[in-house]
Amino acid sequence: MRKLDLTITEDPRQAGYEVVGWVTAGPPVNGRQQARVVWVVNTLDGGEVGKAIQENAVIAGSLDGEWRLVDDIVSEAAAQGIEKLFPNKPNLGTNFGSATDFTRNPNLQQVPGRAPPPPNS
């Protein structure tokens, strides 16, 4: 996503959206298996913006362990699919759609070793 000039953060206090992904793989059949990667984009209050789904038949076992050979391919395709969930995105590179409302006070938990979240007021 950074290659597409999208702003990424792991700090929920700076986030406008959350991207969650998971992978499922079907049973091997004739040396291949069906792989499915689902990416869900949510607002911070839990509303679903949409899903980007990738499906393909892959060599059986190729997704077991580390993904050194396919991680760039999967992540670049995922970023392009996720970007399509925001059709009104202006051509600025870092903003999706209309401005995100950062004035809300999400219920943030303390992360050890990090500054405490701002108070809910």
C-alpha positions as CSV (number, residue, x, y, z in Angstrom):
1,M,0.0,0.0,0.0
2,R,2.9,2.3,0.6
3,K,4.0,1.7,-3.0
4,L,0.7,3.3,-4.0
5,D,1.5,6.3,-1.8
6,L,-1.3,5.4,0.8
7,T,-0.6,6.5,4.3
8,I,-0.2,3.6,6.7
9,T,-0.1,3.5,10.5
10,E,-0.3,0.9,13.2
11,D,-1.4,3.6,15.7
12,P,-5.2,3.5,16.0
13,R,-5.1,7.1,17.1
14,Q,-4.0,8.2,13.7
15,A,-6.0,5.7,11.6
16,G,-9.1,6.5,9.6
17,Y,-9.8,2.9,8.6
18,E,-8.8,-0.6,9.6
19,V,-7.8,-3.3,7.1
20,V,-8.1,-6.9,8.2
21,G,-7.2,-9.9,6.0
22,W,-7.3,-13.6,6.1
23,V,-6.4,-16.5,3.9
24,T,-8.1,-19.8,3.3
25,A,-6.9,-22.7,1.1
26,G,-8.9,-25.6,-0.2
27,P,-7.7,-29.2,-0.3
28,P,-5.0,-30.1,-2.8
29,V,-6.4,-31.6,-6.0
30,N,-4.1,-32.8,-8.8
31,G,-1.2,-30.8,-7.3
32,R,-3.2,-27.5,-7.1
33,Q,-5.4,-25.9,-4.5
34,Q,-7.9,-23.0,-4.5
35,A,-6.6,-20.0,-2.4
36,R,-8.8,-17.2,-1.2
37,V,-7.6,-14.0,0.4
38,V,-10.3,-11.7,1.8
39,W,-9.5,-8.1,2.8
40,V,-12.1,-6.2,4.8
41,V,-11.9,-2.4,5.3
42,N,-13.7,-1.1,8.3
43,T,-14.3,2.3,9.8
44,L,-13.0,2.6,13.4
45,D,-16.5,2.4,14.8
46,G,-16.9,-1.0,13.2
47,G,-18.8,-0.2,10.1
48,E,-17.8,-2.1,7.0
49,V,-16.6,-0.1,4.0
50,G,-16.3,-3.1,1.8
51,K,-14.3,-6.2,0.9
52,A,-11.6,-7.0,-1.6
53,I,-11.4,-10.7,-2.5
54,Q,-8.6,-12.5,-4.3
55,E,-9.0,-16.0,-5.5
56,N,-6.7,-18.2,-7.6
57,A,-5.6,-21.8,-8.1
58,V,-2.1,-22.2,-6.8
59,I,0.5,-25.0,-6.6
60,A,-0.5,-27.1,-3.6
61,G,1.4,-26.2,-0.5
62,S,2.9,-23.0,-2.0
63,L,1.2,-20.8,0.6
64,D,2.4,-23.0,3.5
65,G,5.0,-21.2,5.7
66,E,6.6,-18.0,4.4
67,W,5.3,-16.3,1.3
68,R,8.6,-15.0,0.0
69,L,7.7,-15.7,-3.7
70,V,4.1,-14.4,-3.6
71,D,3.8,-11.7,-0.9
72,D,4.6,-8.8,-3.2
73,I,2.1,-10.0,-5.9
74,V,-0.7,-10.6,-3.3
75,S,-0.1,-7.3,-1.5
76,E,0.1,-5.2,-4.7
77,A,-3.2,-6.7,-6.0
78,A,-4.8,-6.3,-2.6
79,A,-3.8,-2.6,-2.4
80,Q,-5.3,-2.0,-5.8
81,G,-8.5,-3.8,-4.8
82,I,-8.8,-1.9,-1.5
83,E,-8.2,1.4,-3.3
84,K,-11.3,0.6,-5.5
85,L,-13.4,0.6,-2.3
86,F,-13.0,4.3,-2.3
87,P,-14.4,5.4,-5.7
88,N,-14.5,9.1,-4.7
89,K,-10.8,9.3,-3.8
90,P,-9.3,12.5,-5.0
91,N,-6.0,12.2,-6.9
92,L,-4.0,13.2,-3.9
93,G,-2.4,9.9,-3.1
94,T,-3.0,9.9,0.6
95,N,-6.7,10.7,1.2
96,F,-9.7,8.4,0.6
97,G,-13.0,10.1,-0.3
98,S,-14.1,12.9,1.9
99,A,-12.2,13.9,5.0
100,T,-12.3,11.4,7.8
101,D,-13.8,12.6,11.1
102,F,-10.9,12.4,13.6
103,T,-12.9,14.3,16.3
104,R,-14.6,11.2,17.7
105,N,-13.1,9.5,20.7
106,P,-12.6,5.8,20.0
107,N,-12.2,3.5,23.0
108,L,-8.4,3.0,22.7
109,Q,-6.6,0.6,25.0
110,Q,-3.2,1.3,26.5
111,V,-0.3,-0.4,24.7
112,P,2.6,-1.2,26.9
113,G,5.7,0.9,26.0
114,R,3.6,3.5,24.2
115,A,2.1,6.8,25.3
116,P,-1.3,6.5,26.8
117,P,-4.3,7.2,24.5
118,P,-5.9,10.6,24.7
119,P,-8.6,10.9,27.3
120,N,-12.2,10.3,26.2
121,S,-13.9,13.7,26.7
